[in-house]
Amino acid sequence: MAPANAASAAVGARKWLPWTGGMLAIAAIAIGVFFFSGRHAKALTEKDSVVLTDFVNTTGDPVFDGTLKQALAVQLGQSPYLNLLPESQIQAALQFMGRKPDERITKDLAKEISLRQNAKAIISGSITPLGSHYVIALDAINAQTGDSLATQQAEAENKEVVLKSLDSAATDLRKKLGESLASVQQFATPLEQATTGSLEALKEFSQGMALHNRLEDGTAIPHLKRAVELDPNFATAYAVLGICNTNLGGGKEGIDYLRKAYELRDRASEREKLYIEGHYYDSVAGDGEKAVELYEKWHQTYPRDSRPLDNLALHNNILGRFDKALAAATTDLQIDPSDAYGYTHGANAYLLSNRLDEAKAMVQTGQAKGRDSDGLHFTMLQIAVLQKDDAGIQKEKTWSVGKDGEPWILRFLSDYRAGQGHLKEASEYDQQATDAGKRRGFGELASWTMCAEALHAGEMGYTESEKQKAAEILRLPGERFAKACAAEAFADSGDLARAQKLVGELQRDFPMDTTLKNLIVPSTQALALAHQKKYPEAIAVLEPARKYELGFAFYSAAFYPIYTRGRTYLQMKDGKNAAAEFQKIVDHRSLYSTSELISLAELGLGRAYVLQGDSGKAKVAYQDFFALWKDADPGIPVMAVAKAEYGKL
């Protein structure tokens, strides 16, 4: 409009006809702009996928390598309209093409990936020097035809403002590709706030993220640590660092990083803020219900992002909502058929629902697509145990050697062998798990294994050993889990004062933790009340556990509320209710097939049937227990007591 006004002032003597011509010219321009804008608005639809290439960097400065692509991914990733092809699909395409997982994505390679993964567009970028300035160019093309969809350029006066200039160019490109102005304005946190203003920190983060996306968390951690050292306010880097650590068993360290990310969450994009908040509530606060609520919000805002669906599947499994977990995993794999987590959580949902054929089929599908993971092997180990497949158990143990999953496979096998009365072998597995964990820097694994040994000792009748091991747990690295496990062991062994002290600390420090509040604390309180012969009170305090006790909670939470309730009913001489609780464990053994409590539930059933006066069923239950313990270590107290009881039938 400024040129038209200037022209009007210069030729003020001209009147109606020239003015009309000017209006027609303006109208023509407006019509052109309308159609031009409309054409670009249809450049992409919300269903189209976009592949990002690596930047062409002719500056000679390696700090831009990988960094600008990561920054562009963050800016474009804020958009609910644009759909960046997930890294898992890019990795799957590279694998099938015989390419290296860390290969640079050139424009030609992006075209081939787009053809394989049915992506609509390719967005490439370049940075070139212009004297002391830099020119940043973005180019979006149709992946099938090569036709230009949109271009955008920006100039940076110096290195320090490159990210700001890229930010501006990416925002304008979003508009040209068809995203509404309202959407761009709502989801366009500046890059310096959404990530970091430090190119060096962003470079380290981009390297760490690439490794994390390939499920190589151990090698990702040093890069992510360097990123937060370079920028102590890098919220998303803290969050990913926290997830990498928790994935590898570094609970306390991971939680500390996630807590820091949550404190800095306003320095993140909307999408990454949801990522941070969801993981804060599931890992730090432990509030499973709030975490699910946030992941639902994330999914609604970004319906083509597989990450919230991954987490919805995981946490619905934990909460015992296996149908919802399976629905989330199924939707996830429809969006991203190459997502390893989708196969893991879907297979787990089938396993936990005791649908073993479907679980095995999903594992095999994931592996056939090149999306193997520790989680799929954990599922296959559980299936092998349920099907009494010794060769399958050995296969998974052999597979795990030298891998990140090795400590956990060994941990599961410890429980499994303890459940067959092989305590010496179980202890050896625990030591191997601890050693394997140390080799990978999993500092808290020692407390997990000591917890298992303490609980095994108590269940087998070694009360003093249980108490000693409980005290030792508290001297090992760990926070929430260590205290919770020690509290259970102290309560079970009769040290009620120390148990109550730890319970009080847990309730004070983690008031929202779903597992603590509803499973572990009630079990501990019930054990303490039963020691005081307050049996009805013990049963009452276990009531909150019913909502979650058939969920996917490993170790000290798995089956313990049910088993404790069954034991309490035995102490009350209530055989009918005791049998119902022990049968619940036997019927739901697919929740944690390696748990030592499954065989002990068979023994509990025998005792419950004795109380009911049904010697026939009692004999069968005792015999089932003896069959599981046929080669048990000699001299275990619980076995000696069981044989004496059986002899009286």
Protein Blocks (a to p, Z undefined) as FASTA:
>chain_A
ZZmmmmmmmmmmbcfkmmmmmmmmmmmmmmmmmmmmmmmmmmpcfkbccdddddddfkop
aklgoklmmmmmmmmmmpmkbccddfklmmmmmmmnopafkbccdfklmmmmmmmnopab
dcddddddehjbccdddddddfknopafbdcddddfbfklmmmmmmmmmmmmmmmnopaf
klmmmmoccfklmmcfcfklmmmmmmmmmmmmnopaklmmmmmmmmmmmmmmlmklmmmm
mmmmmmnopamlmmmmmmmmmmmmmmccfklmmmmmmmmmmmmnopaklmmmmmmmmmmm
mmmbmklmmmmmmmmmmnopaklmmmmmmmmmmmmmmbmklmmmmmmmmmmnopaklmmm
mmmmmmmnopacfklmmmmmmmmmmnopaklmmmmmmmmgopaklmmmmmmmmmmmmmno
paklmmmmmmmmmmmmmmnopaklmmmmmmmmmmmmmmnopaklmmmmmmmmmmpgcfkl
mmmmmmmmmmmnopamlmmmmmmmmmmmmmmlmklmmmmmmmmmmmmmmmnopmklmmmm
mmmmmmmmmcccehjlnoklmmmmmmmmmmnopaklmmmmmmmmmmmmmmommbmklmmm
mmmmmmmmmmnopaklmmmmmmmmmmmmmmgcehiaklmmmmmmmmmZZ
